[in-house]
Amino acid sequence: MTLNFSTAPQNFLPDPGELDDLTFATVGQLFPIKSRRVYFNNASIGALSLPVTNAVNRFLTNCQLNGRNDYPNWCKHADTAIKDRVAQLIGADRGEIAFVKNTTEGLVTVANGLDWREGDNVILPAIEYPSNVYCWMKLANRGVSIRWVSPDADGRISVDAIREAMDGNTRLVSVSAVQFSNGFRHDLDATATLCRERGVLLNLDAIQWVGALEINVHELGVDFMSFGGHKWMLAPIGTGIFYCRAGALDQLDPPSVGYHSVDRGEDHMDYLLDYRPNAGRFEEALVNFPGIWGLDAAIRVQLALTPRAVEAHILDLTCYAADRLRAKGYVIKSPRGPGEQSGNLSFTHPRRAPQEIDDHLKGHGIDLAQRGGNLRISPSYYNDRDEIDRLLEELPN
């Protein structure tokens, strides 16, 4: 057997012209799934674009041909160019960014990294995804309690309810920026202002926000934020970002440390545990370089379209869908007031079971999700109104 591998060095850097002249009219061409299915389940696991898989393959080919010879350059590129683009996406600084495997790892970093005192409490909405629950429940053995905030009858978590739950022992508020089950978009501005006024830390599970909605963490004054790449970012599974505000960095003791937590270079037996001066201290060892290359490509698509335009496009699709669903007799379950709309739209049929409808749609090449006893669509920037029309045509009366 003869293997004809090229001996030329393989450049791992992105193709600078790959995303030239990208628009919402053309971006769908980058997503092969559009030729096969109408995919409205991006809030669960997003479909991957050609630039994302190309970037992963580019990295893997580089490693295939060169082994670890480019390792120092991988690290430099990830810590500079890629983190710069992450920072641009969320309104942060490069040094406030750490690569993690998923949202949960970022949440656990906060939960296990703060210097808790017995009697402290954490405020949580009572409709959170489990990742933003169990890490706080585990603190009970350290004397930390949870103060639950219940949603109102329409599924909203009000800032007033959070305020009422606070007391002198409240250390942190941890909320999903967008609730996974009903798409409620939390009032982050008012919550951040409240937390600053009370001297309480604010932690965001932003996996249902970033990639669908524009955000600027510096303007908000968020202390910590975590989001995974595999949902709205349309990036590989096993990638994520942990944001730690520079002023809050020393409030977290890295719960997991290794040779990447410090700046010792190749001197592996110079045992000095002095943490890196930025959020890189939370990256204890080799990060998922292939996945991060894919995440970077996904971010470059977002930046080419611009986060503000991506948000407008996605909200246009959910508004268009909501209006047509109501006209067809469906009940919209997502809060739809001013500032409450997100990329997640939950709805139900007044008589038919969600499973029956879900099965019917899947058989006709249309994917959505079931959450909280409702049907949920989560269209992204590569989806369009024609696909919403196809959904409505297949939905039973």
C-alpha positions, 0 to 999 in steps of 0.5 A: 500500500502506498500513501501519497501524503504531501510533504509540504507544511500545512498552514493551520491559519484560516483562509482569509477569503473564505467568508468574503461578501457573506450575506444572509442570502448566501450564508445558507450555501455554507450549510449542507444540512439545508439540502436535506432537512429543515433544521430548527433545533439549533438551541440543542445542537447546531448544524455545522457549516463548511467553514467550521469543518474545513477549519477542524480538518485544516488543524488536523491535517497540520497535526497529521503532517507536522506532529507537534512542531507547530504546537507553540504557534497553535498556542499563540494563535489561540491565545491571541487571534482567536481570543481577540475574536471571541472578545470582539463577539461578546464585548470583552478583552482577550485576557478575560477569556478562557477556553472550556469544554462546555457551559457546565465547566464554566459554571463549575469553575465559578461554583468551586472557585469562590471562597464561600462562607457558611451562610452564603446563599445563591439566587437561582430561577426555579426553571434553570437547566440542570447545569446551572443547578447541580453545581450550586446544590453541591455547595450545601456541604459548605453551608451555602444555600439556594434561594429559588425564584419562581417564574410567574404564570407566563414563565417570566423571571422578574428582576423584582422577584430576584430583588425580593430574594436577596438578603445580606448573605446573598453572594451571587445571582446565577441566571440563564440569559435565555431560558431553554424551555420557553425562550424567555429573555432575561432583563440583563441590564436591570439584573446587572444594575441590581447586583452592582447596587447590592454588591452581589456577583452576577453569573450568566449561563449564556448558551441560549444567548450568545450566537443568537443575540448581541451582547456586550459584557463590559457594558452590562458589568457581568462578572462571569459568563459561560457558553458552549459552542455546540448550540447557537454558535454552530461550532463543534461539540466540546468547545466553550468559553468562560468569561471572567471579568478582569476585576473579578479574576482574583476572586476565583481560585482555579478549581483545577490546575495543571501545567497550563495554569502557569507560565513556565513554558517548557521548563516542566520541573520549575515547580512554581504555582504562580497563575497566569495573569489572565483567565488563561489560568483556568485552562489547566492543560491542552485545550481542544485545539481542533474544536477551537479551530472550528469555534473560531470559524463559527465566530468569524461567520458571526462577525462577518454577518455582525451580531446585531444583524444576526439577532435581527434576522433570528428575531424576524424569523421567530416573530414571523413564525409566531404570527403564523402559528397563532393564525393556524390556531397554535398557542404561543408559550414563550413570553413575547413582550418587549425585550423578552423575545429570543431565538427560542419559540415554544408553542403547543397545539390546543388538542394534539400531543407534542410527540405526535406532531414531532414524529410527523414533522421528522418524517417530513424532514423538519426538526424541532425539539420538545421542551417543558411539554411544548414544541420549540423551534430555534432558527439560526442565521442560515434559516429563512422564511421559506423554511418557516413556511414549510414548517407551517405547511406540515403542521396539522390544523 
